């Protein structure tokens, strides 16, 4: 009996010890759950911030990648005092892949001699000239043999000279000819020509068309209208203004 009495208190003491130890375990477990919950929230926030950072990096890097891939364009030079000339191009078929380039000095000298022999320095006393400018040979046709003042309708007096030029071009398929129209500085404002640009471009085009009608290859010919912006004499007298009203044929060799 005494043995039974001693066992009961011992059992009660063990139960009490287990109860005391179980409480801290519950507290520890709940604390761990709280810590884990906070960590999950922090991980979610850090993932979101990382995604935002990656997005902004791509957003900033995209224009730089596009600029790096784009090929640099050739610089275009334009003078503030000389606006870009209007250009007119007669219709052509297949575009010639060859372009005018730097020429051999002997070839240019020979070309100059041939054109001088063809036209002379003063064709029929009409003021047609042949001269060398850098790597180009230039034939200058004055307005009076080509057009009436302020007009772009070809005169019959231009026929013999243009026939000689067309025959020369036909026999030289390796030549490139740029037809350039020029005027003086007197303003023009008609229903057909609002400015000298349109007049000069139309005159150059009419000369080019006449050459094509005479049998030249249109792939060898280009046209430009410079208006009054490339004078060869001061626009101070009527005589000098007449010199500026002209059409120039610029010859060079095509380079493959």
C-alpha positions as CSV (number, residue, x, y, z in Angstrom):
1,X,0.0,0.0,0.0
2,X,2.8,2.4,0.8
3,X,4.4,1.4,-2.5
4,X,1.2,2.4,-4.3
5,X,1.1,5.7,-2.5
6,X,4.6,6.5,-3.6
7,X,3.9,5.7,-7.2
8,X,1.0,8.1,-7.6
9,X,2.8,11.3,-6.6
10,X,5.6,10.3,-8.9
11,X,3.2,9.9,-11.8
12,X,1.6,13.2,-11.1
13,X,5.0,14.9,-11.1
14,X,5.8,13.4,-14.5
15,X,2.5,14.7,-15.9
16,X,3.1,18.1,-14.5
17,X,6.6,18.1,-16.1
18,X,5.1,17.1,-19.5
19,X,2.5,19.9,-19.3
20,X,5.2,22.4,-18.6
21,X,7.4,21.2,-21.4
22,X,4.5,21.1,-23.9
23,X,3.7,24.8,-23.6
24,X,7.1,26.1,-24.8
25,X,6.9,23.7,-27.7
26,X,3.5,25.2,-28.8
27,X,4.9,28.7,-28.4
28,X,8.0,27.7,-30.4
29,X,5.9,26.2,-33.1
30,X,3.6,29.3,-33.4
31,X,6.7,31.5,-33.5
32,X,8.2,29.5,-36.3
33,X,5.0,29.8,-38.3
34,X,5.1,33.6,-37.9
35,X,8.7,33.8,-39.0
36,X,7.9,31.6,-42.1
37,X,5.0,33.7,-43.0
38,X,7.1,36.9,-42.9
39,X,9.8,35.2,-45.1
40,X,7.3,34.2,-47.8
41,X,6.1,37.8,-48.0
42,X,9.6,39.1,-48.3
43,X,10.4,36.6,-51.0
44,X,7.3,37.6,-53.0
45,X,8.3,41.3,-52.7
46,X,11.9,40.6,-53.7
47,X,10.7,38.7,-56.8
48,X,8.4,41.5,-57.8
49,X,11.2,44.1,-57.4
50,X,13.6,41.9,-59.5
51,X,11.0,41.6,-62.3
52,X,10.5,45.4,-62.3
53,X,14.3,46.0,-62.5
54,X,14.7,43.5,-65.4
55,X,11.8,45.2,-67.2
56,X,13.3,48.7,-66.9
57,X,16.7,47.4,-68.0
58,X,15.2,46.0,-71.2
59,X,13.2,49.2,-71.7
60,X,16.4,51.3,-71.6
61,X,18.5,48.8,-73.6
62,X,16.1,48.4,-76.5
63,X,16.8,51.9,-78.2
64,X,20.5,51.3,-77.8
65,X,20.3,48.0,-79.6
66,X,18.2,49.5,-82.4
67,X,20.7,52.3,-82.9
68,X,23.6,49.8,-83.0
69,X,21.9,47.7,-85.7
70,X,20.9,50.6,-87.9
71,X,23.4,51.4,-90.7
72,X,24.9,54.9,-90.6
73,X,23.5,57.1,-93.3
74,X,25.7,59.2,-95.6
75,X,26.0,62.8,-94.5
76,X,24.1,65.3,-96.6
77,X,25.7,68.7,-97.1
78,X,23.5,71.7,-97.7
79,X,24.4,75.3,-97.9
80,X,22.1,77.7,-96.1
81,X,22.7,80.3,-98.8
82,X,22.0,77.8,-101.6
83,X,18.8,75.8,-101.2
84,X,18.7,72.3,-102.7
85,X,18.0,72.4,-106.4
86,X,14.9,70.9,-107.9
87,X,15.6,67.9,-110.0
88,X,13.7,66.3,-112.8
89,X,14.4,62.9,-114.3
90,X,13.2,61.8,-117.7
91,X,11.6,58.3,-117.5
92,X,13.9,55.4,-118.0
93,X,13.8,51.7,-118.1
94,X,16.4,49.7,-116.2
95,X,18.6,51.8,-114.0
96,X,22.3,51.6,-114.9
97,X,24.3,50.3,-112.0
98,X,27.4,52.2,-113.0
99,X,28.0,55.7,-111.5
100,X,30.1,58.6,-112.5
101,X,33.5,58.5,-110.7
102,X,36.9,60.0,-110.7
103,X,38.3,59.8,-114.2
104,X,41.7,59.1,-115.8
105,X,43.3,62.5,-116.7
106,X,44.2,61.3,-120.2
107,X,40.7,60.1,-120.8
108,X,39.2,63.4,-119.7
109,X,41.7,65.3,-121.9
110,X,40.8,63.2,-124.9
111,X,37.1,63.8,-124.2
112,X,37.7,67.5,-124.1
113,X,39.6,67.5,-127.4
114,X,36.8,65.4,-129.1
115,X,34.0,67.8,-128.0
116,X,36.1,70.8,-128.9
117,X,36.6,69.3,-132.4
118,X,32.8,68.6,-132.6
119,X,31.5,71.9,-131.5
120,X,34.4,74.3,-131.5
121,X,34.6,77.0,-128.8
122,X,31.9,79.1,-130.3
123,X,29.4,77.0,-132.2
124,X,28.2,79.1,-135.2
125,X,28.9,82.2,-133.2
126,X,26.0,81.3,-130.9
127,X,27.9,81.3,-127.7
128,X,28.2,77.5,-127.2
129,X,31.3,76.7,-125.2
130,X,33.3,73.6,-124.2
131,X,35.4,73.7,-121.1
132,X,37.0,71.5,-118.5
133,X,36.0,71.6,-114.9
134,X,37.9,69.3,-112.6
135,X,37.1,65.7,-113.9
136,X,34.1,66.9,-116.0
137,X,33.8,68.4,-119.5
138,X,31.0,70.9,-119.7
139,X,29.1,72.1,-122.8
140,X,27.3,75.4,-122.1
141,X,24.2,76.2,-124.3
142,X,23.0,79.8,-123.9
143,X,19.3,80.6,-123.5
144,X,19.0,82.4,-126.8
145,X,19.6,79.3,-128.9
146,X,17.3,77.1,-126.8
147,X,14.3,79.0,-125.4
148,X,12.4,82.3,-125.4
149,X,12.6,84.3,-122.2
150,X,10.6,82.7,-119.3
151,X,9.7,79.7,-121.5
152,X,10.8,76.0,-121.7
153,X,9.6,75.2,-125.3
154,X,12.6,74.2,-127.4
155,X,13.5,76.5,-130.3
156,X,14.4,75.1,-133.7
157,X,17.7,76.9,-133.6
158,X,18.9,74.4,-131.0
159,X,18.4,71.5,-133.4
160,X,21.8,71.3,-135.2
161,X,23.8,71.6,-132.0
162,X,21.8,69.0,-130.1
163,X,22.0,66.6,-133.1
164,X,25.8,66.7,-133.0
165,X,25.7,66.2,-129.2
166,X,23.3,63.3,-129.5
167,X,25.4,61.6,-132.2
168,X,28.5,61.9,-130.0
169,X,26.7,60.4,-127.0
170,X,25.4,57.5,-129.1
171,X,29.0,56.7,-130.1
172,X,30.2,56.9,-126.5
173,X,28.0,54.6,-124.3
174,X,30.5,54.8,-121.5
175,X,29.6,58.5,-120.9
176,X,27.3,59.9,-118.3
177,X,25.6,63.2,-119.0
178,X,24.0,65.5,-116.5
179,X,21.8,68.2,-118.0
180,X,21.7,71.3,-115.7
181,X,19.3,74.2,-116.0
182,X,20.2,77.7,-114.8
183,X,18.5,81.1,-114.7
184,X,19.3,84.6,-113.6
185,X,18.1,86.1,-110.4
186,X,15.0,87.9,-111.8
187,X,12.0,86.4,-110.1
188,X,9.3,84.5,-112.1
189,X,5.8,83.8,-110.9
190,X,3.6,82.4,-113.5
191,X,0.9,79.8,-113.4
192,X,3.3,77.3,-114.9
193,X,6.5,78.3,-113.0
194,X,6.1,79.6,-109.5
195,X,9.8,80.1,-109.2
196,X,13.1,79.8,-111.2
197,X,13.6,76.3,-109.8
198,X,10.7,74.9,-111.8
199,X,11.7,76.9,-114.9
200,X,15.3,75.7,-114.8
201,X,14.3,72.0,-114.1
202,X,11.8,72.1,-117.0
203,X,14.4,73.5,-119.4
204,X,16.9,70.8,-118.4
205,X,14.2,68.1,-118.9
206,X,13.3,69.4,-122.3
207,X,16.9,69.3,-123.5
208,X,17.2,65.8,-122.1
209,X,14.0,64.7,-123.8
210,X,15.3,66.1,-127.1
211,X,18.5,64.1,-126.8
212,X,16.6,60.9,-126.1
213,X,14.3,61.6,-129.1
214,X,17.5,61.9,-131.2
215,X,18.5,58.4,-130.2
216,X,20.6,58.7,-127.0
217,X,20.2,56.1,-124.2
218,X,18.1,57.6,-121.4
219,X,20.1,55.6,-118.9
220,X,23.1,57.9,-119.6
221,X,21.2,61.1,-118.9
222,X,20.1,62.8,-115.7
223,X,18.6,66.3,-115.2
224,X,18.8,69.0,-112.5
225,X,17.4,72.5,-112.1
226,X,19.5,74.9,-110.1
227,X,17.4,78.1,-110.6
228,X,19.5,81.3,-110.0
229,X,21.7,79.7,-107.3
230,X,24.8,78.9,-109.5
231,X,25.6,82.0,-111.5
232,X,28.7,82.3,-113.6
233,X,28.6,86.1,-113.7
234,X,27.2,88.8,-111.4
235,X,23.5,89.6,-112.0
236,X,24.2,93.3,-112.2
237,X,23.8,93.9,-115.9
238,X,21.6,92.5,-118.7
239,X,24.6,91.1,-120.4
240,X,25.7,89.2,-117.3
241,X,22.2,88.0,-116.6
242,X,22.1,86.6,-120.2
243,X,25.2,84.6,-119.4
244,X,23.5,83.0,-116.3
245,X,20.5,81.9,-118.3
246,X,21.9,78.7,-119.7
247,X,21.7,74.9,-119.9
248,X,24.9,73.0,-119.2
249,X,25.7,69.4,-120.3
250,X,28.2,67.9,-117.9
251,X,30.1,64.9,-119.3
252,X,31.9,62.3,-117.3
253,X,32.8,58.6,-117.7
254,X,30.7,55.9,-116.1
255,X,32.6,53.8,-113.6
256,X,31.6,50.2,-113.2
